[in-house]
Amino acid sequence: MSLTGKRVLITGGARRIGKALALGIARAGGVALIHYGLSHEEGIKTLEEIHALGQEAHLIQADLNDPEQAANLVGRACELGSLFGLVNNAAIFESPTWDNTNLGAWQRHLNINLTAPFLLSQAFASQIIPNGHGRIINILDWRALRPGGDHLPYTISKAGLAALTQSLAISFAPYISVNGIALGAILPPSDGADIEKVSQHIPAKRWANPDEVVELLLFLLDGPPYITGEIIHVDGGRHLV
């Protein structure tokens, strides 16, 4: 896959999966515009790794919990050059259930996981339509299409993002293809989850390699533009059981 010279804005691109995606874009020849919220030091390290590859990249800070900052992020990115792609990766992942979810946690998940991707996509489309073509990739979760009772505000916000993915695919056609990647067990979470125990619930019986996610991202960024409105699971079949 080749993204030579194409500029892609990736939210939450300083660390974890976002970092892997940013590095993948750079290795494919693209210009990664790496958004971060609080992870400044990690963002600097990611930027240095990309520069060591001989590729151009930039850091952009914004608090996606603030709708105004989210709405302005694409415009700031476009000051560095026209955008080809937008990867809505940034998210928060907390574990409250229905009985201990307060309004603050609920709204925070909606702001970052759903409202920000909408505002970013809206601003991105205004830069592309009707004179250009581009790609939007939304990073989802297998829970989005198989919601349970745990991680309530996170799951609902991601379910909303799945619906938004399909709605915007219709709205932005034929200028922008919009697809989603629904992740399963990729990187061990910070809450100390038992890796082996989680693996037993996955038909593939293992966690994913982040490179497998990167491969799919590059395909959706550089592959057939006729593919739109799809949500592809990278979860080892977990959504099936």
Buried (B, 14 or more C-beta within 10 A) or exposed (E): BEBEEBBBBBBBBBBBBBBBBBBBBBBBBBBBBBBBBEBEEBBBBBBEBBEEEEBBBBBBBBBBBBBEBBBBBBEBBBEBBEBBBBBBBBBBBEBBEEEEBEEEBBEBBBBBBBBBBBBBBBBBBEBBBEEEEBBBBBBBBBBBBBBEEEBBBBBBBBBBBBEBBBEBBEBBEEBBBBBBBBBBBBBEEEEEEEEEEBBEEBEEEEBBEBEEBBBBBBBBBBBEBEBBBBBBBBBBEBBEE
